[in-house]
Amino acid sequence: MLLVALLVSATSCKSSVEQSTSSASPTHTIPATATSTATGTTAKTGDTVSVLYNGTLDNGSVFDASSLHGNVPLQFVIGAHTVLADFENAVINMRENQSTIIHISAENAYGPSEVTYNLSSTDTPPTLGSQYQVRLNNGKYINAVATSVTNTSVTFQNTHPLAGQNLTFNITLVKIGSSK
């Protein structure tokens, strides 16, 4: 499933996520507020959850959605870090049948599309066109290609197809499984 590949995050960074429930327009911080159709217990770390989702870019175009995969819910274990940290954190404290909308900045999703670093006189410059794991200022790593190398700086192009993109997800928690 394409979403699993798109949502995998290299880190378990915890950051704030704006959320709103499907029945309210104001945004607020996690935990999400239950909607009138939400039932049962809340999702917590260790639970296996199933969600339906719709992922869009700032221009409104859909980059991935459950509907593109036969409306089969995405299943993951909260705390296993197999999806973007903000996506995972948004589901914590949700109830079955509850929906929320989250906005994830490019920095917290897949990083910027391009980064430039200064080189010191003792640094060995990377090879132009070669791929590297580049550590960002926030501690996350991205796969990137060196696109410009001088004696004083190097510019890397992030290779993830959603690099530099802010993401919006409409998430509905379909099922909470048992904790492990």
C-alpha positions in Angstrom: 0.0 0.0 0.0 1.4 3.4 -1.1 0.4 5.2 2.1 2.6 3.0 4.3 5.6 4.0 2.2 4.6 7.7 2.2 3.8 7.9 5.9 6.9 6.1 7.3 9.0 8.5 9.3 12.6 8.1 10.1 12.2 9.5 13.6 9.7 9.5 16.4 9.8 13.3 16.8 6.9 14.7 18.8 5.6 18.0 17.8 2.4 20.0 18.1 -0.4 19.2 15.7 -3.4 21.4 15.0 -6.6 19.4 15.0 -10.3 20.0 14.5 -13.1 17.5 14.8 -15.5 17.0 11.9 -18.3 18.7 13.9 -16.4 21.8 15.0 -14.6 24.4 12.9 -12.1 25.8 15.5 -8.7 24.2 15.7 -7.2 23.0 19.0 -4.3 20.9 20.2 -4.2 17.2 20.8 -6.2 15.4 22.2 -9.1 15.5 19.8 -12.6 16.2 21.0 -15.1 13.4 20.5 -17.8 13.9 17.9 -21.4 13.0 18.5 -20.9 9.6 16.7 -17.7 8.7 18.6 -18.0 5.6 20.8 -16.1 3.5 23.3 -12.7 3.8 24.7 -9.9 6.0 23.5 -6.9 4.9 21.4 -3.6 4.8 23.3 0.0 3.8 22.7 0.2 0.1 22.0 -3.3 -0.2 20.4 -3.6 -1.5 16.9 -5.9 1.0 15.1 -7.6 1.1 11.7 -8.2 4.5 10.1 -9.7 5.8 6.9 -7.8 8.9 5.6 -7.6 11.5 2.9 -4.3 13.3 2.4 -4.1 16.6 0.5 -1.5 19.2 -0.3 -1.9 23.0 0.2 -3.4 23.3 -3.4 -6.1 20.8 -2.5 -4.8 18.0 -4.6 -5.1 14.5 -3.1 -1.7 12.7 -2.8 -3.1 9.6 -1.1 -6.4 8.3 0.4 -8.1 5.2 1.6 -10.4 5.6 -1.4 -7.5 5.0 -3.7 -6.9 1.7 -2.0 -10.4 0.3 -2.2 -11.5 2.0 1.1 -9.4 -0.5 3.0 -8.5 1.1 6.3 -4.8 1.7 7.1 -3.8 -0.4 10.2 -0.9 0.4 12.5 0.2 0.1 16.1 0.3 3.4 17.9 3.9 3.9 19.2 5.5 1.6 16.5 6.5 4.7 14.5 5.5 3.2 11.2 3.6 6.4 10.1 4.5 10.1 10.4 4.7 11.0 14.1 2.1 13.8 13.8 -0.3 11.4 12.1 0.2 8.8 14.8 -0.1 11.4 17.6 -3.4 12.6 16.1 -5.0 9.3 16.6 -4.1 9.1 20.3 -7.2 9.8 22.5 -9.6 9.4 19.5 -12.6 7.1 19.8 -14.0 4.8 17.2 -16.0 6.7 14.5 -14.4 10.0 15.5 -12.9 12.2 12.7 -10.2 14.9 12.9 -8.3 17.0 10.5 -4.6 17.6 11.0 -2.1 19.9 9.3 1.5 18.8 9.2 4.2 21.2 8.1 6.8 20.2 5.5 9.4 20.3 8.2 7.5 17.8 10.3 6.5 15.6 7.4 9.3 14.8 4.9 11.5 17.9 5.3 12.4 20.8 3.0 12.9 20.2 -0.7 16.4 21.6 -0.5 19.0 22.3 2.3 22.4 24.1 2.1 25.2 23.7 4.6 28.4 25.7 5.0 31.6 23.7 4.8 34.6 24.4 7.1 38.1 24.3 5.7 38.6 20.8 7.3 35.4 19.3 5.8 35.8 16.9 2.8 33.2 18.1 0.3 30.6 15.5 -0.8 30.6 14.2 -4.4 28.3 16.1 -6.7 25.4 13.9 -7.7 25.9 11.3 -4.9 23.2 10.4 -2.5 23.6 11.0 1.3 21.7 10.7 4.5 21.5 14.3 5.6 20.8 15.4 9.2 18.5 18.4 9.5 18.6 21.0 12.2 15.6 19.3 13.9 17.5 16.0 14.2 15.6 14.2 11.4 17.4 12.6 8.6 16.5 12.8 4.9 17.8 11.1 1.8 19.3 13.7 -0.5 21.5 14.2 -3.5 24.3 16.7 -3.6 23.3 19.2 -6.3 25.8 22.0 -5.7 29.3 21.8 -4.1 31.7 24.7 -3.7 34.7 25.2 -1.4 32.4 26.8 1.2 29.0 25.2 0.9 27.0 22.2 -0.3 23.4 22.1 -1.4 21.3 18.9 -1.1 18.0 18.1 -2.9 15.6 16.0 -0.8 14.6 12.9 -2.8 11.3 12.3 -1.1 8.4 13.0 -3.6 6.5 15.0 -0.9 9.6 17.0 0.3 8.8 20.6 0.9 5.0 20.0 1.0 2.7 20.8 3.9 0.2 17.9 4.3 -3.4 17.9 5.5 -5.0 14.7 6.6 -8.7 14.0 7.3 -8.6 10.9 9.5 -11.5 8.8 10.8 -10.7 6.2 13.4 -12.6 3.1 12.3 -11.5 0.5 14.9 -9.3 0.2 18.0 -7.8 -3.2 18.5 -6.3 -4.5 21.7 -3.0 -3.3 23.3 0.0 -5.5 23.1 
